[in-house]
Amino acid sequence: MGFDLTPLRLVWLGLALLGAVLGLPPGLPDASGAVAALTLALWSLIETTLRRNWPGLLTLPALTLGLGCALPLYLFLRSRRIV
């Protein structure tokens, strides 16, 4: 495991810790899901911009349908061949 803690890696780590803390009490599954949705939104925005894979932005409106739709859609769009 590398210890090159760039600002972006610190954001991912912070979101993971926040998700873990919010997921601990059994009564807060919605809060944990919100952290996951925020993480997917940030990831798709950053990576779509870097890879110039503009269809990946379809993930953002798909989040209104839930993570079960948005995450597989993003992975589908991300896995296409880049030309």
PDB file with SEQRES, HELIX, SHEET and CRYST1 records, atoms N, CA, C and O in Angstrom:
SEQRES   1 A   83  MET GLY PHE ASP LEU THR PRO LEU ARG LEU VAL TRP LEU          
SEQRES   2 A   83  GLY LEU ALA LEU LEU GLY ALA VAL LEU GLY LEU PRO PRO          
SEQRES   3 A   83  GLY LEU PRO ASP ALA SER GLY ALA VAL ALA ALA LEU THR          
SEQRES   4 A   83  LEU ALA LEU TRP SER LEU ILE GLU THR THR LEU ARG ARG          
SEQRES   5 A   83  ASN TRP PRO GLY LEU LEU THR LEU PRO ALA LEU THR LEU          
SEQRES   6 A   83  GLY LEU GLY CYS ALA LEU PRO LEU TYR LEU PHE LEU ARG          
SEQRES   7 A   83  SER ARG ARG ILE VAL                                          
HELIX    1 AA1 PRO A    7  GLY A   23  1                                  17    
HELIX    2 AA2 PRO A   29  ARG A   51  1                                  23    
HELIX    3 AA3 TRP A   54  LEU A   58  5                                   5    
HELIX    4 AA4 THR A   59  ALA A   62  1                                   4    
HELIX    5 AA5 LEU A   63  LEU A   65  5                                   3    
HELIX    6 AA6 LEU A   67  ARG A   78  1                                  12    
CRYST1    1.000    1.000    1.000  90.00  90.00  90.00 P 1           1          
ATOM      1  N   MET A   1       0.838  -1.173   0.000  1.00  0.00           N  
ATOM      2  CA  MET A   1       0.000   0.000   0.000  1.00  0.00           C  
ATOM      3  C   MET A   1       0.882   1.234   0.000  1.00  0.00           C  
ATOM      4  O   MET A   1       1.761   1.374   0.851  1.00  0.00           O  
ATOM      5  N   GLY A   2       0.652   2.133  -0.952  1.00  0.00           N  
ATOM      6  CA  GLY A   2       1.453   3.340  -1.032  1.00  0.00           C  
ATOM      7  C   GLY A   2       0.975   4.393  -0.044  1.00  0.00           C  
ATOM      8  O   GLY A   2      -0.205   4.458   0.299  1.00  0.00           O  
ATOM      9  N   PHE A   3       1.896   5.200   0.397  1.00  0.00           N  
ATOM     10  CA  PHE A   3       1.552   6.235   1.357  1.00  0.00           C  
ATOM     11  C   PHE A   3       1.634   7.624   0.746  1.00  0.00           C  
ATOM     12  O   PHE A   3       1.810   8.612   1.459  1.00  0.00           O  
ATOM     13  N   ASP A   4       1.505   7.701  -0.584  1.00  0.00           N  
ATOM     14  CA  ASP A   4       1.503   8.994  -1.247  1.00  0.00           C  
ATOM     15  C   ASP A   4       0.102   9.593  -1.106  1.00  0.00           C  
ATOM     16  O   ASP A   4      -0.771   9.366  -1.943  1.00  0.00           O  
ATOM     17  N   LEU A   5      -0.094  10.354  -0.040  1.00  0.00           N  
ATOM     18  CA  LEU A   5      -1.409  10.879   0.292  1.00  0.00           C  
ATOM     19  C   LEU A   5      -1.636  12.207  -0.419  1.00  0.00           C  
ATOM     20  O   LEU A   5      -1.400  13.278   0.141  1.00  0.00           O  
ATOM     21  N   THR A   6      -2.094  12.116  -1.647  1.00  0.00           N  
ATOM     22  CA  THR A   6      -2.450  13.304  -2.401  1.00  0.00           C  
ATOM     23  C   THR A   6      -3.762  13.856  -1.831  1.00  0.00           C  
ATOM     24  O   THR A   6      -4.461  13.149  -1.104  1.00  0.00           O  
ATOM     25  N   PRO A   7      -4.100  15.093  -2.148  1.00  0.00           N  
ATOM     26  CA  PRO A   7      -5.372  15.636  -1.661  1.00  0.00           C  
ATOM     27  C   PRO A   7      -6.573  14.773  -2.054  1.00  0.00           C  
ATOM     28  O   PRO A   7      -7.489  14.589  -1.252  1.00  0.00           O  
ATOM     29  N   LEU A   8      -6.576  14.252  -3.265  1.00  0.00           N  
ATOM     30  CA  LEU A   8      -7.692  13.424  -3.709  1.00  0.00           C  
ATOM     31  C   LEU A   8      -7.758  12.119  -2.915  1.00  0.00           C  
ATOM     32  O   LEU A   8      -8.843  11.681  -2.533  1.00  0.00           O  
ATOM     33  N   ARG A   9      -6.614  11.502  -2.666  1.00  0.00           N  
ATOM     34  CA  ARG A   9      -6.609  10.274  -1.876  1.00  0.00           C  
ATOM     35  C   ARG A   9      -7.070  10.531  -0.451  1.00  0.00           C  
ATOM     36  O   ARG A   9      -7.717   9.679   0.158  1.00  0.00           O  
ATOM     37  N   LEU A  10      -6.742  11.697   0.081  1.00  0.00           N  
ATOM     38  CA  LEU A  10      -7.217  12.054   1.416  1.00  0.00           C  
ATOM     39  C   LEU A  10      -8.733  12.227   1.434  1.00  0.00           C  
ATOM     40  O   LEU A  10      -9.389  11.874   2.414  1.00  0.00           O  
ATOM     41  N   VAL A  11      -9.288  12.769   0.353  1.00  0.00           N  
ATOM     42  CA  VAL A  11     -10.750  12.898   0.252  1.00  0.00           C  
ATOM     43  C   VAL A  11     -11.389  11.522   0.260  1.00  0.00           C  
ATOM     44  O   VAL A  11     -12.353  11.292   0.990  1.00  0.00           O  
ATOM     45  N   TRP A  12     -10.860  10.592  -0.551  1.00  0.00           N  
ATOM     46  CA  TRP A  12     -11.422   9.233  -0.601  1.00  0.00           C  
ATOM     47  C   TRP A  12     -11.330   8.570   0.775  1.00  0.00           C  
ATOM     48  O   TRP A  12     -12.283   7.936   1.229  1.00  0.00           O  
ATOM     49  N   LEU A  13     -10.186   8.719   1.432  1.00  0.00           N  
ATOM     50  CA  LEU A  13     -10.008   8.124   2.748  1.00  0.00           C  
ATOM     51  C   LEU A  13     -10.975   8.739   3.762  1.00  0.00           C  
ATOM     52  O   LEU A  13     -11.575   8.027   4.567  1.00  0.00           O  
ATOM     53  N   GLY A  14     -11.119  10.050   3.717  1.00  0.00           N  
ATOM     54  CA  GLY A  14     -12.049  10.719   4.615  1.00  0.00           C  
ATOM     55  C   GLY A  14     -13.482  10.270   4.398  1.00  0.00           C  
ATOM     56  O   GLY A  14     -14.224  10.063   5.359  1.00  0.00           O  
ATOM     57  N   LEU A  15     -13.875  10.117   3.141  1.00  0.00           N  
ATOM     58  CA  LEU A  15     -15.226   9.652   2.840  1.00  0.00           C  
ATOM     59  C   LEU A  15     -15.422   8.202   3.294  1.00  0.00           C  
ATOM     60  O   LEU A  15     -16.500   7.834   3.760  1.00  0.00           O  
ATOM     61  N   ALA A  16     -14.380   7.387   3.157  1.00  0.00           N  
ATOM     62  CA  ALA A  16     -14.477   5.999   3.625  1.00  0.00           C  
ATOM     63  C   ALA A  16     -14.666   5.957   5.141  1.00  0.00           C  
ATOM     64  O   ALA A  16     -15.481   5.191   5.655  1.00  0.00           O  
ATOM     65  N   LEU A  17     -13.904   6.789   5.844  1.00  0.00           N  
ATOM     66  CA  LEU A  17     -14.039   6.829   7.305  1.00  0.00           C  
ATOM     67  C   LEU A  17     -15.411   7.372   7.711  1.00  0.00           C  
ATOM     68  O   LEU A  17     -16.024   6.862   8.649  1.00  0.00           O  
ATOM     69  N   LEU A  18     -15.889   8.390   7.019  1.00  0.00           N  
ATOM     70  CA  LEU A  18     -17.211   8.934   7.309  1.00  0.00           C  
ATOM     71  C   LEU A  18     -18.291   7.883   7.067  1.00  0.00           C  
ATOM     72  O   LEU A  18     -19.211   7.729   7.871  1.00  0.00           O  
ATOM     73  N   GLY A  19     -18.173   7.164   5.959  1.00  0.00           N  
ATOM     74  CA  GLY A  19     -19.128   6.098   5.666  1.00  0.00           C  
ATOM     75  C   GLY A  19     -19.101   5.007   6.716  1.00  0.00           C  
ATOM     76  O   GLY A  19     -20.140   4.455   7.075  1.00  0.00           O  
ATOM     77  N   ALA A  20     -17.903   4.695   7.213  1.00  0.00           N  
ATOM     78  CA  ALA A  20     -17.789   3.671   8.251  1.00  0.00           C  
ATOM     79  C   ALA A  20     -18.445   4.138   9.547  1.00  0.00           C  
ATOM     80  O   ALA A  20     -19.158   3.373  10.197  1.00  0.00           O  
ATOM     81  N   VAL A  21     -18.208   5.377   9.915  1.00  0.00           N  
ATOM     82  CA  VAL A  21     -18.785   5.910  11.151  1.00  0.00           C  
ATOM     83  C   VAL A  21     -20.307   5.986  11.039  1.00  0.00           C  
ATOM     84  O   VAL A  21     -21.018   5.612  11.972  1.00  0.00           O  
ATOM     85  N   LEU A  22     -20.803   6.463   9.908  1.00  0.00           N  
ATOM     86  CA  LEU A  22     -22.246   6.589   9.732  1.00  0.00           C  
ATOM     87  C   LEU A  22     -22.921   5.238   9.549  1.00  0.00           C  
ATOM     88  O   LEU A  22     -24.115   5.102   9.816  1.00  0.00           O  
ATOM     89  N   GLY A  23     -22.176   4.245   9.100  1.00  0.00           N  
ATOM     90  CA  GLY A  23     -22.742   2.916   8.902  1.00  0.00           C  
ATOM     91  C   GLY A  23     -22.758   2.073  10.165  1.00  0.00           C  
ATOM     92  O   GLY A  23     -23.394   1.019  10.195  1.00  0.00           O  
ATOM     93  N   LEU A  24     -22.072   2.517  11.204  1.00  0.00           N  
ATOM     94  CA  LEU A  24     -22.027   1.741  12.441  1.00  0.00           C  
ATOM     95  C   LEU A  24     -23.371   1.675  13.157  1.00  0.00           C  
ATOM     96  O   LEU A  24     -23.826   0.570  13.451  1.00  0.00           O  
ATOM     97  N   PRO A  25     -24.026   2.780  13.453  1.00  0.00           N  
ATOM     98  CA  PRO A  25     -25.334   2.645  14.105  1.00  0.00           C  
ATOM     99  C   PRO A  25     -26.342   2.044  13.137  1.00  0.00           C  
ATOM    100  O   PRO A  25     -26.464   2.531  12.013  1.00  0.00           O  
ATOM    101  N   PRO A  26     -27.057   1.018  13.525  1.00  0.00           N  
ATOM    102  CA  PRO A  26     -27.990   0.363  12.608  1.00  0.00           C  
ATOM    103  C   PRO A  26     -29.080   1.280  12.084  1.00  0.00           C  
ATOM    104  O   PRO A  26     -29.698   0.974  11.064  1.00  0.00           O  
ATOM    105  N   GLY A  27     -29.332   2.394  12.753  1.00  0.00           N  
ATOM    106  CA  GLY A  27     -30.412   3.275  12.332  1.00  0.00           C  
ATOM    107  C   GLY A  27     -30.038   4.298  11.284  1.00  0.00           C  
ATOM    108  O   GLY A  27     -30.879   5.123  10.928  1.00  0.00           O  
ATOM    109  N   LEU A  28     -28.807   4.290  10.766  1.00  0.00           N  
ATOM    110  CA  LEU A  28     -28.388   5.323   9.829  1.00  0.00           C  
ATOM    111  C   LEU A  28     -27.998   4.816   8.441  1.00  0.00           C  
ATOM    112  O   LEU A  28     -27.002   5.290   7.894  1.00  0.00           O  
ATOM    113  N   PRO A  29     -28.730   3.880   7.850  1.00  0.00           N  
ATOM    114  CA  PRO A  29     -28.325   3.418   6.516  1.00  0.00           C  
ATOM    115  C   PRO A  29     -28.462   4.502   5.460  1.00  0.00           C  
ATOM    116  O   PRO A  29     -27.717   4.495   4.480  1.00  0.00           O  
ATOM    117  N   ASP A  30     -29.395   5.435   5.630  1.00  0.00           N  
ATOM    118  CA  ASP A  30     -29.555   6.505   4.645  1.00  0.00           C  
ATOM    119  C   ASP A  30     -28.356   7.436   4.630  1.00  0.00           C  
ATOM    120  O   ASP A  30     -27.948   7.905   3.568  1.00  0.00           O  
ATOM    121  N   ALA A  31     -27.786   7.708   5.802  1.00  0.00           N  
ATOM    122  CA  ALA A  31     -26.613   8.579   5.867  1.00  0.00           C  
ATOM    123  C   ALA A  31     -25.421   7.920   5.193  1.00  0.00           C  
ATOM    124  O   ALA A  31     -24.666   8.583   4.482  1.00  0.00           O  
ATOM    125  N   SER A  32     -25.247   6.642   5.405  1.00  0.00           N  
ATOM    126  CA  SER A  32     -24.157   5.919   4.763  1.00  0.00           C  
ATOM    127  C   SER A  32     -24.351   5.895   3.248  1.00  0.00           C  
ATOM    128  O   SER A  32     -23.388   6.031   2.493  1.00  0.00           O  
ATOM    129  N   GLY A  33     -25.583   5.725   2.812  1.00  0.00           N  
ATOM    130  CA  GLY A  33     -25.884   5.749   1.375  1.00  0.00           C  
ATOM    131  C   GLY A  33     -25.615   7.111   0.762  1.00  0.00           C  
ATOM    132  O   GLY A  33     -25.196   7.207  -0.392  1.00  0.00           O  
ATOM    133  N   ALA A  34     -25.856   8.169   1.535  1.00  0.00           N  
ATOM    134  CA  ALA A  34     -25.583   9.518   1.044  1.00  0.00           C  
ATOM    135  C   ALA A  34     -24.084   9.725   0.837  1.00  0.00           C  
ATOM    136  O   ALA A  34     -23.671  10.369  -0.127  1.00  0.00           O  
ATOM    137  N   VAL A  35     -23.271   9.177   1.744  1.00  0.00           N  
ATOM    138  CA  VAL A  35     -21.815   9.266   1.591  1.00  0.00           C  
ATOM    139  C   VAL A  35     -21.392   8.501   0.337  1.00  0.00           C  
ATOM    140  O   VAL A  35     -20.546   8.973  -0.421  1.00  0.00           O  
ATOM    141  N   ALA A  36     -21.971   7.332   0.118  1.00  0.00           N  
ATOM    142  CA  ALA A  36     -21.634   6.548  -1.072  1.00  0.00           C  
ATOM    143  C   ALA A  36     -22.040   7.288  -2.339  1.00  0.00           C  
ATOM    144  O   ALA A  36     -21.294   7.285  -3.318  1.00  0.00           O  
ATOM    145  N   ALA A  37     -23.205   7.917  -2.337  1.00  0.00           N  
ATOM    146  CA  ALA A  37     -23.658   8.672  -3.515  1.00  0.00           C  
ATOM    147  C   ALA A  37     -22.747   9.865  -3.771  1.00  0.00           C  
ATOM    148  O   ALA A  37     -22.406  10.150  -4.919  1.00  0.00           O  
ATOM    149  N   LEU A  38     -22.352  10.563  -2.714  1.00  0.00           N  
ATOM    150  CA  LEU A  38     -21.437  11.695  -2.862  1.00  0.00           C  
ATOM    151  C   LEU A  38     -20.099  11.228  -3.415  1.00  0.00           C  
ATOM    152  O   LEU A  38     -19.525  11.876  -4.290  1.00  0.00           O  
ATOM    153  N   THR A  39     -19.604  10.109  -2.911  1.00  0.00           N  
ATOM    154  CA  THR A  39     -18.330   9.568  -3.381  1.00  0.00           C  
ATOM    155  C   THR A  39     -18.397   9.208  -4.862  1.00  0.00           C  
ATOM    156  O   THR A  39     -17.482   9.529  -5.621  1.00  0.00           O  
ATOM    157  N   LEU A  40     -19.474   8.542  -5.277  1.00  0.00           N  
ATOM    158  CA  LEU A  40     -19.624   8.188  -6.689  1.00  0.00           C  
ATOM    159  C   LEU A  40     -19.728   9.435  -7.558  1.00  0.00           C  
ATOM    160  O   LEU A  40     -19.155   9.483  -8.647  1.00  0.00           O  
ATOM    161  N   ALA A  41     -20.451  10.437  -7.085  1.00  0.00           N  
ATOM    162  CA  ALA A  41     -20.586  11.675  -7.857  1.00  0.00           C  
ATOM    163  C   ALA A  41     -19.229  12.350  -8.044  1.00  0.00           C  
ATOM    164  O   ALA A  41     -18.892  12.769  -9.151  1.00  0.00           O  
ATOM    165  N   LEU A  42     -18.445  12.458  -6.961  1.00  0.00           N  
ATOM    166  CA  LEU A  42     -17.113  13.063  -7.076  1.00  0.00           C  
ATOM    167  C   LEU A  42     -16.204  12.256  -7.987  1.00  0.00           C  
ATOM    168  O   LEU A  42     -15.502  12.814  -8.830  1.00  0.00           O  
ATOM    169  N   TRP A  43     -16.220  10.944  -7.814  1.00  0.00           N  
ATOM    170  CA  TRP A  43     -15.367  10.077  -8.634  1.00  0.00           C  
ATOM    171  C   TRP A  43     -15.729  10.215 -10.107  1.00  0.00           C  
ATOM    172  O   TRP A  43     -14.851  10.377 -10.953  1.00  0.00           O  
ATOM    173  N   SER A  44     -17.007  10.152 -10.409  1.00  0.00           N  
ATOM    174  CA  SER A  44     -17.402  10.222 -11.817  1.00  0.00           C  
ATOM    175  C   SER A  44     -17.069  11.580 -12.410  1.00  0.00           C  
ATOM    176  O   SER A  44     -16.652  11.657 -13.566  1.00  0.00           O  
ATOM    177  N   LEU A  45     -17.243  12.656 -11.646  1.00  0.00           N  
ATOM    178  CA  LEU A  45     -16.891  13.985 -12.158  1.00  0.00           C  
ATOM    179  C   LEU A  45     -15.399  14.117 -12.418  1.00  0.00           C  
ATOM    180  O   LEU A  45     -14.984  14.593 -13.475  1.00  0.00           O  
ATOM    181  N   ILE A  46     -14.595  13.694 -11.450  1.00  0.00           N  
ATOM    182  CA  ILE A  46     -13.144  13.833 -11.589  1.00  0.00           C  
ATOM    183  C   ILE A  46     -12.625  12.941 -12.708  1.00  0.00           C  
ATOM    184  O   ILE A  46     -11.882  13.397 -13.577  1.00  0.00           O  
ATOM    185  N   GLU A  47     -13.011  11.684 -12.688  1.00  0.00           N  
ATOM    186  CA  GLU A  47     -12.462  10.766 -13.681  1.00  0.00           C  
ATOM    187  C   GLU A  47     -12.996  11.045 -15.084  1.00  0.00           C  
ATOM    188  O   GLU A  47     -12.272  10.880 -16.066  1.00  0.00           O  
ATOM    189  N   THR A  48     -14.253  11.466 -15.185  1.00  0.00           N  
ATOM    190  CA  THR A  48     -14.803  11.811 -16.489  1.00  0.00           C  
ATOM    191  C   THR A  48     -14.029  12.976 -17.087  1.00  0.00           C  
ATOM    192  O   THR A  48     -13.749  12.993 -18.286  1.00  0.00           O  
ATOM    193  N   THR A  49     -13.689  13.937 -16.261  1.00  0.00           N  
ATOM    194  CA  THR A  49     -12.922  15.087 -16.736  1.00  0.00           C  
ATOM    195  C   THR A  49     -11.518  14.670 -17.162  1.00  0.00           C  
ATOM    196  O   THR A  49     -11.038  15.088 -18.216  1.00  0.00           O  
ATOM    197  N   LEU A  50     -10.855  13.846 -16.345  1.00  0.00           N  
ATOM    198  CA  LEU A  50      -9.497  13.424 -16.663  1.00  0.00           C  
ATOM    199  C   LEU A  50      -9.438  12.550 -17.906  1.00  0.00           C  
ATOM    200  O   LEU A  50      -8.551  12.718 -18.743  1.00  0.00           O  
ATOM    201  N   ARG A  51     -10.383  11.611 -18.031  1.00  0.00           N  
ATOM    202  CA  ARG A  51     -10.373  10.675 -19.155  1.00  0.00           C  
ATOM    203  C   ARG A  51     -11.111  11.219 -20.369  1.00  0.00           C  
ATOM    204  O   ARG A  51     -11.056  10.635 -21.451  1.00  0.00           O  
ATOM    205  N   ARG A  52     -11.799  12.334 -20.185  1.00  0.00           N  
ATOM    206  CA  ARG A  52     -12.631  12.929 -21.243  1.00  0.00           C  
ATOM    207  C   ARG A  52     -13.647  11.917 -21.766  1.00  0.00           C  
ATOM    208  O   ARG A  52     -13.930  11.844 -22.962  1.00  0.00           O  
ATOM    209  N   ASN A  53     -14.182  11.145 -20.830  1.00  0.00           N  
ATOM    210  CA  ASN A  53     -15.204  10.145 -21.131  1.00  0.00           C  
ATOM    211  C   ASN A  53     -16.553  10.776 -20.770  1.00  0.00           C  
ATOM    212  O   ASN A  53     -17.180  10.407 -19.778  1.00  0.00           O  
ATOM    213  N   TRP A  54     -16.984  11.735 -21.596  1.00  0.00           N  
ATOM    214  CA  TRP A  54     -18.129  12.584 -21.275  1.00  0.00           C  
ATOM    215  C   TRP A  54     -19.430  11.826 -21.027  1.00  0.00           C  
ATOM    216  O   TRP A  54     -20.237  12.299 -20.227  1.00  0.00           O  
ATOM    217  N   PRO A  55     -19.685  10.695 -21.651  1.00  0.00           N  
ATOM    218  CA  PRO A  55     -20.916   9.961 -21.303  1.00  0.00           C  
ATOM    219  C   PRO A  55     -20.967   9.559 -19.828  1.00  0.00           C  
ATOM    220  O   PRO A  55     -22.048   9.298 -19.299  1.00  0.00           O  
ATOM    221  N   GLY A  56     -19.820   9.507 -19.164  1.00  0.00           N  
ATOM    222  CA  GLY A  56     -19.795   9.177 -17.745  1.00  0.00           C  
ATOM    223  C   GLY A  56     -20.582  10.160 -16.890  1.00  0.00           C  
ATOM    224  O   GLY A  56     -20.965   9.841 -15.764  1.00  0.00           O  
ATOM    225  N   LEU A  57     -20.825  11.353 -17.421  1.00  0.00           N  
ATOM    226  CA  LEU A  57     -21.614  12.342 -16.679  1.00  0.00           C  
ATOM    227  C   LEU A  57     -23.073  11.922 -16.539  1.00  0.00           C  
ATOM    228  O   LEU A  57     -23.806  12.494 -15.732  1.00  0.00           O  
ATOM    229  N   LEU A  58     -23.502  10.927 -17.317  1.00  0.00           N  
ATOM    230  CA  LEU A  58     -24.865  10.405 -17.167  1.00  0.00           C  
ATOM    231  C   LEU A  58     -25.071   9.764 -15.798  1.00  0.00           C  
ATOM    232  O   LEU A  58     -26.203   9.527 -15.375  1.00  0.00           O  
ATOM    233  N   THR A  59     -23.981   9.493 -15.123  1.00  0.00           N  
ATOM    234  CA  THR A  59     -24.057   8.938 -13.775  1.00  0.00           C  
ATOM    235  C   THR A  59     -24.763   9.896 -12.816  1.00  0.00           C  
ATOM    236  O   THR A  59     -25.497   9.464 -11.928  1.00  0.00           O  
ATOM    237  N   LEU A  60     -24.539  11.188 -12.999  1.00  0.00           N  
ATOM    238  CA  LEU A  60     -25.084  12.164 -12.055  1.00  0.00           C  
ATOM    239  C   LEU A  60     -26.611  12.154 -12.017  1.00  0.00           C  
ATOM    240  O   LEU A  60     -27.178  12.046 -10.930  1.00  0.00           O  
ATOM    241  N   PRO A  61     -27.306  12.263 -13.163  1.00  0.00           N  
ATOM    242  CA  PRO A  61     -28.764  12.160 -13.071  1.00  0.00           C  
ATOM    243  C   PRO A  61     -29.232  10.756 -12.665  1.00  0.00           C  
ATOM    244  O   PRO A  61     -30.305  10.609 -12.080  1.00  0.00           O  
ATOM    245  N   ALA A  62     -28.439   9.733 -12.970  1.00  0.00           N  
ATOM    246  CA  ALA A  62     -28.808   8.366 -12.589  1.00  0.00           C  
ATOM    247  C   ALA A  62     -28.786   8.184 -11.077  1.00  0.00           C  
ATOM    248  O   ALA A  62     -29.431   7.275 -10.554  1.00  0.00           O  
ATOM    249  N   LEU A  63     -28.053   9.035 -10.371  1.00  0.00           N  
ATOM    250  CA  LEU A  63     -28.031   8.959  -8.911  1.00  0.00           C  
ATOM    251  C   LEU A  63     -29.409   9.220  -8.311  1.00  0.00           C  
ATOM    252  O   LEU A  63     -29.687   8.781  -7.195  1.00  0.00           O  
ATOM    253  N   THR A  64     -30.273   9.927  -9.035  1.00  0.00           N  
ATOM    254  CA  THR A  64     -31.627  10.154  -8.514  1.00  0.00           C  
ATOM    255  C   THR A  64     -32.404   8.842  -8.448  1.00  0.00           C  
ATOM    256  O   THR A  64     -33.379   8.728  -7.705  1.00  0.00           O  
ATOM    257  N   LEU A  65     -31.970   7.856  -9.224  1.00  0.00           N  
ATOM    258  CA  LEU A  65     -32.607   6.536  -9.204  1.00  0.00           C  
ATOM    259  C   LEU A  65     -31.950   5.614  -8.176  1.00  0.00           C  
ATOM    260  O   LEU A  65     -32.452   4.523  -7.908  1.00  0.00           O  
ATOM    261  N   GLY A  66     -30.826   6.053  -7.601  1.00  0.00           N  
ATOM    262  CA  GLY A  66     -30.148   5.288  -6.564  1.00  0.00           C  
ATOM    263  C   GLY A  66     -28.804   4.752  -7.014  1.00  0.00           C  
ATOM    264  O   GLY A  66     -28.482   4.741  -8.202  1.00  0.00           O  
ATOM    265  N   LEU A  67     -28.022   4.305  -6.033  1.00  0.00           N  
ATOM    266  CA  LEU A  67     -26.695   3.746  -6.312  1.00  0.00           C  
ATOM    267  C   LEU A  67     -26.773   2.471  -7.132  1.00  0.00           C  
ATOM    268  O   LEU A  67     -25.879   2.173  -7.924  1.00  0.00           O  
ATOM    269  N   GLY A  68     -27.854   1.717  -6.934  1.00  0.00           N  
ATOM    270  CA  GLY A  68     -28.012   0.464  -7.675  1.00  0.00           C  
ATOM    271  C   GLY A  68     -28.105   0.682  -9.169  1.00  0.00           C  
ATOM    272  O   GLY A  68     -27.806  -0.228  -9.943  1.00  0.00           O  
ATOM    273  N   CYS A  69     -28.509   1.857  -9.588  1.00  0.00           N  
ATOM    274  CA  CYS A  69     -28.544   2.210 -11.008  1.00  0.00           C  
ATOM    275  C   CYS A  69     -27.265   2.934 -11.412  1.00  0.00           C  
ATOM    276  O   CYS A  69     -26.646   2.595 -12.421  1.00  0.00           O  
ATOM    277  N   ALA A  70     -26.870   3.936 -10.618  1.00  0.00           N  
ATOM    278  CA  ALA A  70     -25.776   4.820 -11.009  1.00  0.00           C  
ATOM    279  C   ALA A  70     -24.415   4.126 -11.061  1.00  0.00           C  
ATOM    280  O   ALA A  70     -23.646   4.349 -11.996  1.00  0.00           O  
ATOM    281  N   LEU A  71     -24.110   3.296 -10.077  1.00  0.00           N  
ATOM    282  CA  LEU A  71     -22.795   2.656 -10.050  1.00  0.00           C  
ATOM    283  C   LEU A  71     -22.604   1.680 -11.207  1.00  0.00           C  
ATOM    284  O   LEU A  71     -21.585   1.766 -11.892  1.00  0.00           O  
ATOM    285  N   PRO A  72     -23.527   0.759 -11.459  1.00  0.00           N  
ATOM    286  CA  PRO A  72     -23.336  -0.126 -12.615  1.00  0.00           C  
ATOM    287  C   PRO A  72     -23.307   0.643 -13.937  1.00  0.00           C  
ATOM    288  O   PRO A  72     -22.568   0.285 -14.854  1.00  0.00           O  
ATOM    289  N   LEU A  73     -24.125   1.715 -14.030  1.00  0.00           N  
ATOM    290  CA  LEU A  73     -24.111   2.529 -15.253  1.00  0.00           C  
ATOM    291  C   LEU A  73     -22.747   3.168 -15.444  1.00  0.00           C  
ATOM    292  O   LEU A  73     -22.208   3.149 -16.551  1.00  0.00           O  
ATOM    293  N   TYR A  74     -22.179   3.732 -14.387  1.00  0.00           N  
ATOM    294  CA  TYR A  74     -20.869   4.358 -14.512  1.00  0.00           C  
ATOM    295  C   TYR A  74     -19.811   3.341 -14.913  1.00  0.00           C  
ATOM    296  O   TYR A  74     -18.978   3.613 -15.778  1.00  0.00           O  
ATOM    297  N   LEU A  75     -19.843   2.174 -14.289  1.00  0.00           N  
ATOM    298  CA  LEU A  75     -18.859   1.141 -14.637  1.00  0.00           C  
ATOM    299  C   LEU A  75     -19.032   0.691 -16.084  1.00  0.00           C  
ATOM    300  O   LEU A  75     -18.046   0.425 -16.772  1.00  0.00           O  
ATOM    301  N   PHE A  76     -20.276   0.605 -16.549  1.00  0.00           N  
ATOM    302  CA  PHE A  76     -20.538   0.263 -17.950  1.00  0.00           C  
ATOM    303  C   PHE A  76     -19.941   1.336 -18.871  1.00  0.00           C  
ATOM    304  O   PHE A  76     -19.254   1.021 -19.843  1.00  0.00           O  
ATOM    305  N   LEU A  77     -20.212   2.595 -18.552  1.00  0.00           N  
ATOM    306  CA  LEU A  77     -19.710   3.680 -19.396  1.00  0.00           C  
ATOM    307  C   LEU A  77     -18.191   3.815 -19.325  1.00  0.00           C  
ATOM    308  O   LEU A  77     -17.542   4.164 -20.311  1.00  0.00           O  
ATOM    309  N   ARG A  78     -17.636   3.535 -18.154  1.00  0.00           N  
ATOM    310  CA  ARG A  78     -16.189   3.639 -17.977  1.00  0.00           C  
ATOM    311  C   ARG A  78     -15.437   2.516 -18.683  1.00  0.00           C  
ATOM    312  O   ARG A  78     -14.296   2.707 -19.104  1.00  0.00           O  
ATOM    313  N   SER A  79     -16.049   1.369 -18.814  1.00  0.00           N  
ATOM    314  CA  SER A  79     -15.340   0.216 -19.365  1.00  0.00           C  
ATOM    315  C   SER A  79     -15.269   0.209 -20.880  1.00  0.00           C  
ATOM    316  O   SER A  79     -14.676  -0.699 -21.462  1.00  0.00           O  
ATOM    317  N   ARG A  80     -15.856   1.192 -21.526  1.00  0.00           N  
ATOM    318  CA  ARG A  80     -15.780   1.218 -22.990  1.00  0.00           C  
ATOM    319  C   ARG A  80     -14.363   1.548 -23.438  1.00  0.00           C  
ATOM    320  O   ARG A  80     -13.581   2.157 -22.708  1.00  0.00           O  
ATOM    321  N   ARG A  81     -14.063   1.135 -24.640  1.00  0.00           N  
ATOM    322  CA  ARG A  81     -12.729   1.406 -25.199  1.00  0.00           C  
ATOM    323  C   ARG A  81     -12.587   2.886 -25.475  1.00  0.00           C  
ATOM    324  O   ARG A  81     -13.460   3.499 -26.089  1.00  0.00           O  
ATOM    325  N   ILE A  82     -11.490   3.455 -25.022  1.00  0.00           N  
ATOM    326  CA  ILE A  82     -11.207   4.882 -25.268  1.00  0.00           C  
ATOM    327  C   ILE A  82     -10.394   4.989 -26.545  1.00  0.00           C  
ATOM    328  O   ILE A  82      -9.346   4.359 -26.686  1.00  0.00           O  
ATOM    329  N   VAL A  83     -10.885   5.784 -27.461  1.00  0.00           N  
ATOM    330  CA  VAL A  83     -10.199   5.960 -28.745  1.00  0.00           C  
ATOM    331  C   VAL A  83      -9.515   7.294 -28.829  1.00  0.00           C  
ATOM    332  O   VAL A  83      -8.890   7.604 -29.844  1.00  0.00           O  
TER     333      VAL A  83                                                      
END                                                                             
